[in-house]
Amino acid sequence: MLNKKDLKVRIRTDPKTFSDGRKWVKDRIYSGWFFKQGEEREFSITEKGQFAYAMGLILQSYKISGETED
């Protein structure tokens, strides 16, 4: 979700395997808005320099979702 201050991204996480060394992903667990299984959590991007790390978080979420990579 995009607003004037930041871009909020919700991803599926698994506390057993998900790693966020910078502690971007917030503790709040959302109730299945986008994902019906797993823990749905949110983080924000506020500047261009954060996109590389954000993509790493998104890639982890993709792998947790059980999808296969091409």
CHARMM internal coordinates of N, CA and C (Angstrom, degrees):
IC EDIT
DIST 1 N 1 CA 1.4326
DIST 1 CA 1 C 1.5227
ANGL 1 N 1 CA 1 C 108.12
DIST 1 C 2 N 1.3055
ANGL 1 CA 1 C 2 N 115.60
DIHE 1 N 1 CA 1 C 2 N 128.46
DIST 2 N 2 CA 1.4551
ANGL 1 C 2 N 2 CA 121.32
DIHE 1 CA 1 C 2 N 2 CA -176.77
DIST 2 CA 2 C 1.5252
ANGL 2 N 2 CA 2 C 110.03
DIHE 1 C 2 N 2 CA 2 C -103.27
DIST 2 C 3 N 1.3333
ANGL 2 CA 2 C 3 N 116.15
DIHE 2 N 2 CA 2 C 3 N 131.20
DIST 3 N 3 CA 1.4566
ANGL 2 C 3 N 3 CA 120.36
DIHE 2 CA 2 C 3 N 3 CA 171.86
DIST 3 CA 3 C 1.5276
ANGL 3 N 3 CA 3 C 108.77
DIHE 2 C 3 N 3 CA 3 C -134.45
DIST 3 C 4 N 1.3088
ANGL 3 CA 3 C 4 N 118.68
DIHE 3 N 3 CA 3 C 4 N -172.30
DIST 4 N 4 CA 1.4647
ANGL 3 C 4 N 4 CA 121.35
DIHE 3 CA 3 C 4 N 4 CA -174.20
DIST 4 CA 4 C 1.5216
ANGL 4 N 4 CA 4 C 113.78
DIHE 3 C 4 N 4 CA 4 C -67.24
DIST 4 C 5 N 1.3144
ANGL 4 CA 4 C 5 N 118.41
DIHE 4 N 4 CA 4 C 5 N -27.89
DIST 5 N 5 CA 1.4579
ANGL 4 C 5 N 5 CA 121.82
DIHE 4 CA 4 C 5 N 5 CA -175.11
DIST 5 CA 5 C 1.5219
ANGL 5 N 5 CA 5 C 114.98
DIHE 4 C 5 N 5 CA 5 C -97.15
DIST 5 C 6 N 1.3321
ANGL 5 CA 5 C 6 N 116.38
DIHE 5 N 5 CA 5 C 6 N -30.67
DIST 6 N 6 CA 1.4585
ANGL 5 C 6 N 6 CA 118.49
DIHE 5 CA 5 C 6 N 6 CA -174.40
DIST 6 CA 6 C 1.5248
ANGL 6 N 6 CA 6 C 111.95
DIHE 5 C 6 N 6 CA 6 C -161.62
DIST 6 C 7 N 1.3223
ANGL 6 CA 6 C 7 N 114.00
DIHE 6 N 6 CA 6 C 7 N 174.73
DIST 7 N 7 CA 1.4591
ANGL 6 C 7 N 7 CA 122.80
DIHE 6 CA 6 C 7 N 7 CA 173.81
DIST 7 CA 7 C 1.5213
ANGL 7 N 7 CA 7 C 105.84
DIHE 6 C 7 N 7 CA 7 C -112.92
DIST 7 C 8 N 1.3169
ANGL 7 CA 7 C 8 N 117.57
DIHE 7 N 7 CA 7 C 8 N 116.36
DIST 8 N 8 CA 1.4583
ANGL 7 C 8 N 8 CA 121.70
DIHE 7 CA 7 C 8 N 8 CA 179.80
DIST 8 CA 8 C 1.5257
ANGL 8 N 8 CA 8 C 108.51
DIHE 7 C 8 N 8 CA 8 C -94.30
DIST 8 C 9 N 1.3264
ANGL 8 CA 8 C 9 N 115.05
DIHE 8 N 8 CA 8 C 9 N 130.83
DIST 9 N 9 CA 1.4599
ANGL 8 C 9 N 9 CA 121.45
DIHE 8 CA 8 C 9 N 9 CA -177.26
DIST 9 CA 9 C 1.5230
ANGL 9 N 9 CA 9 C 108.16
DIHE 8 C 9 N 9 CA 9 C -123.38
DIST 9 C 10 N 1.3282
ANGL 9 CA 9 C 10 N 116.45
DIHE 9 N 9 CA 9 C 10 N 128.08
DIST 10 N 10 CA 1.4636
ANGL 9 C 10 N 10 CA 120.97
DIHE 9 CA 9 C 10 N 10 CA 174.94
DIST 10 CA 10 C 1.5167
ANGL 10 N 10 CA 10 C 108.49
DIHE 9 C 10 N 10 CA 10 C -106.73
DIST 10 C 11 N 1.3222
ANGL 10 CA 10 C 11 N 114.18
DIHE 10 N 10 CA 10 C 11 N 133.65
DIST 11 N 11 CA 1.4588
ANGL 10 C 11 N 11 CA 120.59
DIHE 10 CA 10 C 11 N 11 CA -177.71
DIST 11 CA 11 C 1.5244
ANGL 11 N 11 CA 11 C 110.10
DIHE 10 C 11 N 11 CA 11 C -133.66
DIST 11 C 12 N 1.3118
ANGL 11 CA 11 C 12 N 115.00
DIHE 11 N 11 CA 11 C 12 N 159.26
DIST 12 N 12 CA 1.4637
ANGL 11 C 12 N 12 CA 121.08
DIHE 11 CA 11 C 12 N 12 CA 175.08
DIST 12 CA 12 C 1.5165
ANGL 12 N 12 CA 12 C 107.89
DIHE 11 C 12 N 12 CA 12 C -85.98
DIST 12 C 13 N 1.3169
ANGL 12 CA 12 C 13 N 116.90
DIHE 12 N 12 CA 12 C 13 N 132.78
DIST 13 N 13 CA 1.4563
ANGL 12 C 13 N 13 CA 121.12
DIHE 12 CA 12 C 13 N 13 CA -179.84
DIST 13 CA 13 C 1.5203
ANGL 13 N 13 CA 13 C 110.46
DIHE 12 C 13 N 13 CA 13 C -127.12
DIST 13 C 14 N 1.3074
ANGL 13 CA 13 C 14 N 114.88
DIHE 13 N 13 CA 13 C 14 N 159.93
DIST 14 N 14 CA 1.4565
ANGL 13 C 14 N 14 CA 122.55
DIHE 13 CA 13 C 14 N 14 CA 174.45
DIST 14 CA 14 C 1.5252
ANGL 14 N 14 CA 14 C 106.01
DIHE 13 C 14 N 14 CA 14 C -132.04
DIST 14 C 15 N 1.3331
ANGL 14 CA 14 C 15 N 118.49
DIHE 14 N 14 CA 14 C 15 N 114.84
DIST 15 N 15 CA 1.4645
ANGL 14 C 15 N 15 CA 120.10
DIHE 14 CA 14 C 15 N 15 CA -175.33
DIST 15 CA 15 C 1.5217
ANGL 15 N 15 CA 15 C 114.24
DIHE 14 C 15 N 15 CA 15 C -59.57
DIST 15 C 16 N 1.3375
ANGL 15 CA 15 C 16 N 117.68
DIHE 15 N 15 CA 15 C 16 N -19.41
DIST 16 N 16 CA 1.4648
ANGL 15 C 16 N 16 CA 120.89
DIHE 15 CA 15 C 16 N 16 CA -179.66
DIST 16 CA 16 C 1.5184
ANGL 16 N 16 CA 16 C 112.35
DIHE 15 C 16 N 16 CA 16 C -77.25
DIST 16 C 17 N 1.3374
ANGL 16 CA 16 C 17 N 117.51
DIHE 16 N 16 CA 16 C 17 N -31.03
DIST 17 N 17 CA 1.4622
ANGL 16 C 17 N 17 CA 119.69
DIHE 16 CA 16 C 17 N 17 CA -172.87
DIST 17 CA 17 C 1.5208
ANGL 17 N 17 CA 17 C 114.06
DIHE 16 C 17 N 17 CA 17 C -122.86
DIST 17 C 18 N 1.3197
ANGL 17 CA 17 C 18 N 119.04
DIHE 17 N 17 CA 17 C 18 N -17.03
DIST 18 N 18 CA 1.4613
ANGL 17 C 18 N 18 CA 121.71
DIHE 17 CA 17 C 18 N 18 CA -174.51
DIST 18 CA 18 C 1.5275
ANGL 18 N 18 CA 18 C 110.72
DIHE 17 C 18 N 18 CA 18 C -76.83
DIST 18 C 19 N 1.3243
ANGL 18 CA 18 C 19 N 116.64
DIHE 18 N 18 CA 18 C 19 N 134.58
DIST 19 N 19 CA 1.4584
ANGL 18 C 19 N 19 CA 122.13
DIHE 18 CA 18 C 19 N 19 CA -178.67
DIST 19 CA 19 C 1.5241
ANGL 19 N 19 CA 19 C 110.03
DIHE 18 C 19 N 19 CA 19 C -125.60
DIST 19 C 20 N 1.3269
ANGL 19 CA 19 C 20 N 115.90
DIHE 19 N 19 CA 19 C 20 N 127.17
DIST 20 N 20 CA 1.4635
ANGL 19 C 20 N 20 CA 122.37
DIHE 19 CA 19 C 20 N 20 CA 178.29
DIST 20 CA 20 C 1.5235
ANGL 20 N 20 CA 20 C 108.35
DIHE 19 C 20 N 20 CA 20 C -136.76
DIST 20 C 21 N 1.3179
ANGL 20 CA 20 C 21 N 116.37
DIHE 20 N 20 CA 20 C 21 N 82.90
DIST 21 N 21 CA 1.4559
ANGL 20 C 21 N 21 CA 122.31
DIHE 20 CA 20 C 21 N 21 CA -176.49
DIST 21 CA 21 C 1.5207
ANGL 21 N 21 CA 21 C 114.61
DIHE 20 C 21 N 21 CA 21 C -59.53
DIST 21 C 22 N 1.3115
ANGL 21 CA 21 C 22 N 117.27
DIHE 21 N 21 CA 21 C 22 N -27.89
DIST 22 N 22 CA 1.4692
ANGL 21 C 22 N 22 CA 121.00
DIHE 21 CA 21 C 22 N 22 CA -179.06
DIST 22 CA 22 C 1.5289
ANGL 22 N 22 CA 22 C 112.67
DIHE 21 C 22 N 22 CA 22 C -90.79
DIST 22 C 23 N 1.3130
ANGL 22 CA 22 C 23 N 116.73
DIHE 22 N 22 CA 22 C 23 N -1.79
DIST 23 N 23 CA 1.4792
ANGL 22 C 23 N 23 CA 122.59
DIHE 22 CA 22 C 23 N 23 CA 177.86
DIST 23 CA 23 C 1.5246
ANGL 23 N 23 CA 23 C 112.66
DIHE 22 C 23 N 23 CA 23 C 58.40
DIST 23 C 24 N 1.3209
ANGL 23 CA 23 C 24 N 116.94
DIHE 23 N 23 CA 23 C 24 N 41.69
DIST 24 N 24 CA 1.4687
ANGL 23 C 24 N 24 CA 121.32
DIHE 23 CA 23 C 24 N 24 CA 177.51
DIST 24 CA 24 C 1.5122
ANGL 24 N 24 CA 24 C 112.00
DIHE 23 C 24 N 24 CA 24 C -76.67
DIST 24 C 25 N 1.3375
ANGL 24 CA 24 C 25 N 116.09
DIHE 24 N 24 CA 24 C 25 N -39.40
DIST 25 N 25 CA 1.4594
ANGL 24 C 25 N 25 CA 120.72
DIHE 24 CA 24 C 25 N 25 CA -174.04
DIST 25 CA 25 C 1.5327
ANGL 25 N 25 CA 25 C 108.58
DIHE 24 C 25 N 25 CA 25 C -72.29
DIST 25 C 26 N 1.3002
ANGL 25 CA 25 C 26 N 114.84
DIHE 25 N 25 CA 25 C 26 N 125.41
DIST 26 N 26 CA 1.4607
ANGL 25 C 26 N 26 CA 120.90
DIHE 25 CA 25 C 26 N 26 CA -176.04
DIST 26 CA 26 C 1.5298
ANGL 26 N 26 CA 26 C 111.05
DIHE 25 C 26 N 26 CA 26 C -74.29
DIST 26 C 27 N 1.3336
ANGL 26 CA 26 C 27 N 115.79
DIHE 26 N 26 CA 26 C 27 N 159.86
DIST 27 N 27 CA 1.4576
ANGL 26 C 27 N 27 CA 122.20
DIHE 26 CA 26 C 27 N 27 CA -177.20
DIST 27 CA 27 C 1.5303
ANGL 27 N 27 CA 27 C 113.24
DIHE 26 C 27 N 27 CA 27 C -73.43
DIST 27 C 28 N 1.3231
ANGL 27 CA 27 C 28 N 117.05
DIHE 27 N 27 CA 27 C 28 N -26.36
DIST 28 N 28 CA 1.4616
ANGL 27 C 28 N 28 CA 119.91
DIHE 27 CA 27 C 28 N 28 CA -176.73
DIST 28 CA 28 C 1.5313
ANGL 28 N 28 CA 28 C 110.79
DIHE 27 C 28 N 28 CA 28 C -61.71
DIST 28 C 29 N 1.3237
ANGL 28 CA 28 C 29 N 115.97
DIHE 28 N 28 CA 28 C 29 N 134.06
DIST 29 N 29 CA 1.4565
ANGL 28 C 29 N 29 CA 122.37
DIHE 28 CA 28 C 29 N 29 CA 176.80
DIST 29 CA 29 C 1.5250
ANGL 29 N 29 CA 29 C 107.51
DIHE 28 C 29 N 29 CA 29 C -105.27
DIST 29 C 30 N 1.3191
ANGL 29 CA 29 C 30 N 116.96
DIHE 29 N 29 CA 29 C 30 N 123.24
DIST 30 N 30 CA 1.4573
ANGL 29 C 30 N 30 CA 122.23
DIHE 29 CA 29 C 30 N 30 CA 179.58
DIST 30 CA 30 C 1.5229
ANGL 30 N 30 CA 30 C 109.68
DIHE 29 C 30 N 30 CA 30 C -87.69
DIST 30 C 31 N 1.2958
ANGL 30 CA 30 C 31 N 116.07
DIHE 30 N 30 CA 30 C 31 N 149.57
DIST 31 N 31 CA 1.4601
ANGL 30 C 31 N 31 CA 120.37
DIHE 30 CA 30 C 31 N 31 CA -174.27
DIST 31 CA 31 C 1.5260
ANGL 31 N 31 CA 31 C 111.97
DIHE 30 C 31 N 31 CA 31 C -91.84
DIST 31 C 32 N 1.3116
ANGL 31 CA 31 C 32 N 115.63
DIHE 31 N 31 CA 31 C 32 N 86.23
DIST 32 N 32 CA 1.4519
ANGL 31 C 32 N 32 CA 122.60
DIHE 31 CA 31 C 32 N 32 CA 169.16
DIST 32 CA 32 C 1.5080
ANGL 32 N 32 CA 32 C 118.33
DIHE 31 C 32 N 32 CA 32 C 51.30
DIST 32 C 33 N 1.3106
ANGL 32 CA 32 C 33 N 119.14
DIHE 32 N 32 CA 32 C 33 N 38.42
DIST 33 N 33 CA 1.4612
ANGL 32 C 33 N 33 CA 120.75
DIHE 32 CA 32 C 33 N 33 CA 177.49
DIST 33 CA 33 C 1.5253
ANGL 33 N 33 CA 33 C 109.97
DIHE 32 C 33 N 33 CA 33 C -67.71
DIST 33 C 34 N 1.3343
ANGL 33 CA 33 C 34 N 115.87
DIHE 33 N 33 CA 33 C 34 N -53.35
DIST 34 N 34 CA 1.4601
ANGL 33 C 34 N 34 CA 120.54
DIHE 33 CA 33 C 34 N 34 CA 179.50
DIST 34 CA 34 C 1.5208
ANGL 34 N 34 CA 34 C 112.25
DIHE 33 C 34 N 34 CA 34 C -100.98
DIST 34 C 35 N 1.3247
ANGL 34 CA 34 C 35 N 116.78
DIHE 34 N 34 CA 34 C 35 N -36.85
DIST 35 N 35 CA 1.4604
ANGL 34 C 35 N 35 CA 121.69
DIHE 34 CA 34 C 35 N 35 CA -175.30
DIST 35 CA 35 C 1.5217
ANGL 35 N 35 CA 35 C 109.35
DIHE 34 C 35 N 35 CA 35 C -116.34
DIST 35 C 36 N 1.3030
ANGL 35 CA 35 C 36 N 116.67
DIHE 35 N 35 CA 35 C 36 N 130.54
DIST 36 N 36 CA 1.4626
ANGL 35 C 36 N 36 CA 121.05
DIHE 35 CA 35 C 36 N 36 CA -178.54
DIST 36 CA 36 C 1.5246
ANGL 36 N 36 CA 36 C 112.14
DIHE 35 C 36 N 36 CA 36 C -82.24
DIST 36 C 37 N 1.3336
ANGL 36 CA 36 C 37 N 118.14
DIHE 36 N 36 CA 36 C 37 N -21.17
DIST 37 N 37 CA 1.4591
ANGL 36 C 37 N 37 CA 121.66
DIHE 36 CA 36 C 37 N 37 CA -179.93
DIST 37 CA 37 C 1.5189
ANGL 37 N 37 CA 37 C 109.10
DIHE 36 C 37 N 37 CA 37 C -126.21
DIST 37 C 38 N 1.3195
ANGL 37 CA 37 C 38 N 116.55
DIHE 37 N 37 CA 37 C 38 N 156.59
DIST 38 N 38 CA 1.4570
ANGL 37 C 38 N 38 CA 121.08
DIHE 37 CA 37 C 38 N 38 CA 179.67
DIST 38 CA 38 C 1.5184
ANGL 38 N 38 CA 38 C 111.01
DIHE 37 C 38 N 38 CA 38 C 83.74
DIST 38 C 39 N 1.2942
ANGL 38 CA 38 C 39 N 115.91
DIHE 38 N 38 CA 38 C 39 N -176.49
DIST 39 N 39 CA 1.4549
ANGL 38 C 39 N 39 CA 122.18
DIHE 38 CA 38 C 39 N 39 CA -179.38
DIST 39 CA 39 C 1.5230
ANGL 39 N 39 CA 39 C 109.25
DIHE 38 C 39 N 39 CA 39 C -100.91
DIST 39 C 40 N 1.2991
ANGL 39 CA 39 C 40 N 116.20
DIHE 39 N 39 CA 39 C 40 N 118.15
DIST 40 N 40 CA 1.4637
ANGL 39 C 40 N 40 CA 121.13
DIHE 39 CA 39 C 40 N 40 CA 178.08
DIST 40 CA 40 C 1.5280
ANGL 40 N 40 CA 40 C 108.23
DIHE 39 C 40 N 40 CA 40 C -91.49
DIST 40 C 41 N 1.3289
ANGL 40 CA 40 C 41 N 115.89
DIHE 40 N 40 CA 40 C 41 N 121.50
DIST 41 N 41 CA 1.4710
ANGL 40 C 41 N 41 CA 121.43
DIHE 40 CA 40 C 41 N 41 CA -178.46
DIST 41 CA 41 C 1.5176
ANGL 41 N 41 CA 41 C 109.52
DIHE 40 C 41 N 41 CA 41 C -130.88
DIST 41 C 42 N 1.3323
ANGL 41 CA 41 C 42 N 115.41
DIHE 41 N 41 CA 41 C 42 N 169.59
DIST 42 N 42 CA 1.4632
ANGL 41 C 42 N 42 CA 120.81
DIHE 41 CA 41 C 42 N 42 CA -172.83
DIST 42 CA 42 C 1.5272
ANGL 42 N 42 CA 42 C 111.62
DIHE 41 C 42 N 42 CA 42 C -128.54
DIST 42 C 43 N 1.3287
ANGL 42 CA 42 C 43 N 115.29
DIHE 42 N 42 CA 42 C 43 N 148.15
DIST 43 N 43 CA 1.4670
ANGL 42 C 43 N 43 CA 121.53
DIHE 42 CA 42 C 43 N 43 CA 169.27
DIST 43 CA 43 C 1.5209
ANGL 43 N 43 CA 43 C 107.88
DIHE 42 C 43 N 43 CA 43 C -141.37
DIST 43 C 44 N 1.3325
ANGL 43 CA 43 C 44 N 116.00
DIHE 43 N 43 CA 43 C 44 N 164.67
DIST 44 N 44 CA 1.4628
ANGL 43 C 44 N 44 CA 121.35
DIHE 43 CA 43 C 44 N 44 CA -177.08
DIST 44 CA 44 C 1.5183
ANGL 44 N 44 CA 44 C 111.16
DIHE 43 C 44 N 44 CA 44 C -121.50
DIST 44 C 45 N 1.3226
ANGL 44 CA 44 C 45 N 114.90
DIHE 44 N 44 CA 44 C 45 N 147.11
DIST 45 N 45 CA 1.4604
ANGL 44 C 45 N 45 CA 123.08
DIHE 44 CA 44 C 45 N 45 CA 173.93
DIST 45 CA 45 C 1.5253
ANGL 45 N 45 CA 45 C 106.16
DIHE 44 C 45 N 45 CA 45 C -114.94
DIST 45 C 46 N 1.3385
ANGL 45 CA 45 C 46 N 116.48
DIHE 45 N 45 CA 45 C 46 N 127.64
DIST 46 N 46 CA 1.4634
ANGL 45 C 46 N 46 CA 120.14
DIHE 45 CA 45 C 46 N 46 CA -177.55
DIST 46 CA 46 C 1.5255
ANGL 46 N 46 CA 46 C 113.45
DIHE 45 C 46 N 46 CA 46 C -117.98
DIST 46 C 47 N 1.3371
ANGL 46 CA 46 C 47 N 117.55
DIHE 46 N 46 CA 46 C 47 N -9.59
DIST 47 N 47 CA 1.4684
ANGL 46 C 47 N 47 CA 120.04
DIHE 46 CA 46 C 47 N 47 CA 179.05
DIST 47 CA 47 C 1.5256
ANGL 47 N 47 CA 47 C 110.77
DIHE 46 C 47 N 47 CA 47 C -153.23
DIST 47 C 48 N 1.3388
ANGL 47 CA 47 C 48 N 116.33
DIHE 47 N 47 CA 47 C 48 N 158.49
DIST 48 N 48 CA 1.4717
ANGL 47 C 48 N 48 CA 122.08
DIHE 47 CA 47 C 48 N 48 CA -175.76
DIST 48 CA 48 C 1.5224
ANGL 48 N 48 CA 48 C 113.19
DIHE 47 C 48 N 48 CA 48 C -56.88
DIST 48 C 49 N 1.3060
ANGL 48 CA 48 C 49 N 117.55
DIHE 48 N 48 CA 48 C 49 N -36.42
DIST 49 N 49 CA 1.4586
ANGL 48 C 49 N 49 CA 121.54
DIHE 48 CA 48 C 49 N 49 CA -176.70
DIST 49 CA 49 C 1.5183
ANGL 49 N 49 CA 49 C 113.92
DIHE 48 C 49 N 49 CA 49 C -64.64
DIST 49 C 50 N 1.3087
ANGL 49 CA 49 C 50 N 117.81
DIHE 49 N 49 CA 49 C 50 N -10.24
DIST 50 N 50 CA 1.4579
ANGL 49 C 50 N 50 CA 121.36
DIHE 49 CA 49 C 50 N 50 CA -178.05
DIST 50 CA 50 C 1.5334
ANGL 50 N 50 CA 50 C 113.28
DIHE 49 C 50 N 50 CA 50 C -91.73
DIST 50 C 51 N 1.3134
ANGL 50 CA 50 C 51 N 117.60
DIHE 50 N 50 CA 50 C 51 N -8.35
DIST 51 N 51 CA 1.4649
ANGL 50 C 51 N 51 CA 119.89
DIHE 50 CA 50 C 51 N 51 CA -173.72
DIST 51 CA 51 C 1.5254
ANGL 51 N 51 CA 51 C 113.60
DIHE 50 C 51 N 51 CA 51 C -64.00
DIST 51 C 52 N 1.3086
ANGL 51 CA 51 C 52 N 119.28
DIHE 51 N 51 CA 51 C 52 N -36.75
DIST 52 N 52 CA 1.4671
ANGL 51 C 52 N 52 CA 120.72
DIHE 51 CA 51 C 52 N 52 CA -178.67
DIST 52 CA 52 C 1.5308
ANGL 52 N 52 CA 52 C 110.33
DIHE 51 C 52 N 52 CA 52 C -62.60
DIST 52 C 53 N 1.3261
ANGL 52 CA 52 C 53 N 117.73
DIHE 52 N 52 CA 52 C 53 N -46.56
DIST 53 N 53 CA 1.4609
ANGL 52 C 53 N 53 CA 120.64
DIHE 52 CA 52 C 53 N 53 CA 178.84
DIST 53 CA 53 C 1.5323
ANGL 53 N 53 CA 53 C 110.20
DIHE 52 C 53 N 53 CA 53 C -65.64
DIST 53 C 54 N 1.3285
ANGL 53 CA 53 C 54 N 116.64
DIHE 53 N 53 CA 53 C 54 N -40.99
DIST 54 N 54 CA 1.4646
ANGL 53 C 54 N 54 CA 121.44
DIHE 53 CA 53 C 54 N 54 CA 179.28
DIST 54 CA 54 C 1.5253
ANGL 54 N 54 CA 54 C 110.65
DIHE 53 C 54 N 54 CA 54 C -59.08
DIST 54 C 55 N 1.3165
ANGL 54 CA 54 C 55 N 117.00
DIHE 54 N 54 CA 54 C 55 N -41.18
DIST 55 N 55 CA 1.4680
ANGL 54 C 55 N 55 CA 120.21
DIHE 54 CA 54 C 55 N 55 CA 179.76
DIST 55 CA 55 C 1.5261
ANGL 55 N 55 CA 55 C 110.76
DIHE 54 C 55 N 55 CA 55 C -64.95
DIST 55 C 56 N 1.3283
ANGL 55 CA 55 C 56 N 117.37
DIHE 55 N 55 CA 55 C 56 N -32.78
DIST 56 N 56 CA 1.4636
ANGL 55 C 56 N 56 CA 120.23
DIHE 55 CA 55 C 56 N 56 CA 175.31
DIST 56 CA 56 C 1.5242
ANGL 56 N 56 CA 56 C 111.58
DIHE 55 C 56 N 56 CA 56 C -64.03
DIST 56 C 57 N 1.3301
ANGL 56 CA 56 C 57 N 116.74
DIHE 56 N 56 CA 56 C 57 N -40.79
DIST 57 N 57 CA 1.4646
ANGL 56 C 57 N 57 CA 120.90
DIHE 56 CA 56 C 57 N 57 CA 176.97
DIST 57 CA 57 C 1.5245
ANGL 57 N 57 CA 57 C 110.37
DIHE 56 C 57 N 57 CA 57 C -64.85
DIST 57 C 58 N 1.3217
ANGL 57 CA 57 C 58 N 116.43
DIHE 57 N 57 CA 57 C 58 N -41.71
DIST 58 N 58 CA 1.4612
ANGL 57 C 58 N 58 CA 121.45
DIHE 57 CA 57 C 58 N 58 CA 179.92
DIST 58 CA 58 C 1.5291
ANGL 58 N 58 CA 58 C 110.35
DIHE 57 C 58 N 58 CA 58 C -65.47
DIST 58 C 59 N 1.3266
ANGL 58 CA 58 C 59 N 117.96
DIHE 58 N 58 CA 58 C 59 N -39.77
DIST 59 N 59 CA 1.4661
ANGL 58 C 59 N 59 CA 121.28
DIHE 58 CA 58 C 59 N 59 CA 178.04
DIST 59 CA 59 C 1.5289
ANGL 59 N 59 CA 59 C 111.05
DIHE 58 C 59 N 59 CA 59 C -62.61
DIST 59 C 60 N 1.3352
ANGL 59 CA 59 C 60 N 117.05
DIHE 59 N 59 CA 59 C 60 N -42.19
DIST 60 N 60 CA 1.4638
ANGL 59 C 60 N 60 CA 119.68
DIHE 59 CA 59 C 60 N 60 CA 176.35
DIST 60 CA 60 C 1.5240
ANGL 60 N 60 CA 60 C 110.63
DIHE 59 C 60 N 60 CA 60 C -59.15
DIST 60 C 61 N 1.3251
ANGL 60 CA 60 C 61 N 116.02
DIHE 60 N 60 CA 60 C 61 N -44.02
DIST 61 N 61 CA 1.4597
ANGL 60 C 61 N 61 CA 121.07
DIHE 60 CA 60 C 61 N 61 CA 179.80
DIST 61 CA 61 C 1.5260
ANGL 61 N 61 CA 61 C 110.63
DIHE 60 C 61 N 61 CA 61 C -61.54
DIST 61 C 62 N 1.3109
ANGL 61 CA 61 C 62 N 116.26
DIHE 61 N 61 CA 61 C 62 N -41.75
DIST 62 N 62 CA 1.4678
ANGL 61 C 62 N 62 CA 121.70
DIHE 61 CA 61 C 62 N 62 CA 178.85
DIST 62 CA 62 C 1.5272
ANGL 62 N 62 CA 62 C 109.94
DIHE 61 C 62 N 62 CA 62 C -59.58
DIST 62 C 63 N 1.3244
ANGL 62 CA 62 C 63 N 116.49
DIHE 62 N 62 CA 62 C 63 N -44.18
DIST 63 N 63 CA 1.4628
ANGL 62 C 63 N 63 CA 120.52
DIHE 62 CA 62 C 63 N 63 CA 179.84
DIST 63 CA 63 C 1.5277
ANGL 63 N 63 CA 63 C 111.28
DIHE 62 C 63 N 63 CA 63 C -66.34
DIST 63 C 64 N 1.3197
ANGL 63 CA 63 C 64 N 117.25
DIHE 63 N 63 CA 63 C 64 N -37.62
DIST 64 N 64 CA 1.4672
ANGL 63 C 64 N 64 CA 121.56
DIHE 63 CA 63 C 64 N 64 CA 178.44
DIST 64 CA 64 C 1.5279
ANGL 64 N 64 CA 64 C 110.59
DIHE 63 C 64 N 64 CA 64 C -65.65
DIST 64 C 65 N 1.3210
ANGL 64 CA 64 C 65 N 116.40
DIHE 64 N 64 CA 64 C 65 N -31.47
DIST 65 N 65 CA 1.4679
ANGL 64 C 65 N 65 CA 120.52
DIHE 64 CA 64 C 65 N 65 CA -176.29
DIST 65 CA 65 C 1.5282
ANGL 65 N 65 CA 65 C 112.38
DIHE 64 C 65 N 65 CA 65 C -67.67
DIST 65 C 66 N 1.3544
ANGL 65 CA 65 C 66 N 116.54
DIHE 65 N 65 CA 65 C 66 N -13.95
DIST 66 N 66 CA 1.4582
ANGL 65 C 66 N 66 CA 119.90
DIHE 65 CA 65 C 66 N 66 CA 178.82
DIST 66 CA 66 C 1.5109
ANGL 66 N 66 CA 66 C 114.12
DIHE 65 C 66 N 66 CA 66 C 89.90
DIST 66 C 67 N 1.3214
ANGL 66 CA 66 C 67 N 117.75
DIHE 66 N 66 CA 66 C 67 N 2.12
DIST 67 N 67 CA 1.4532
ANGL 66 C 67 N 67 CA 120.74
DIHE 66 CA 66 C 67 N 67 CA 177.59
DIST 67 CA 67 C 1.5242
ANGL 67 N 67 CA 67 C 109.06
DIHE 66 C 67 N 67 CA 67 C -71.65
DIST 67 C 68 N 1.3036
ANGL 67 CA 67 C 68 N 117.35
DIHE 67 N 67 CA 67 C 68 N 154.72
DIST 68 N 68 CA 1.4532
ANGL 67 C 68 N 68 CA 120.66
DIHE 67 CA 67 C 68 N 68 CA 177.00
DIST 68 CA 68 C 1.5178
ANGL 68 N 68 CA 68 C 109.69
DIHE 67 C 68 N 68 CA 68 C -97.52
DIST 68 C 69 N 1.3178
ANGL 68 CA 68 C 69 N 115.76
DIHE 68 N 68 CA 68 C 69 N 146.21
DIST 69 N 69 CA 1.4533
ANGL 68 C 69 N 69 CA 120.68
DIHE 68 CA 68 C 69 N 69 CA 178.67
DIST 69 CA 69 C 1.5177
ANGL 69 N 69 CA 69 C 109.64
DIHE 68 C 69 N 69 CA 69 C -85.76
DIST 69 C 70 N 1.3376
ANGL 69 CA 69 C 70 N 116.05
DIHE 69 N 69 CA 69 C 70 N 146.83
DIST 70 N 70 CA 1.4760
ANGL 69 C 70 N 70 CA 120.61
DIHE 69 CA 69 C 70 N 70 CA 177.27
DIST 70 CA 70 C 1.4999
ANGL 70 N 70 CA 70 C 110.22
DIHE 69 C 70 N 70 CA 70 C -83.35
END
COOR INIT
IC SEED 1 N 1 CA 1 C
IC BUILD
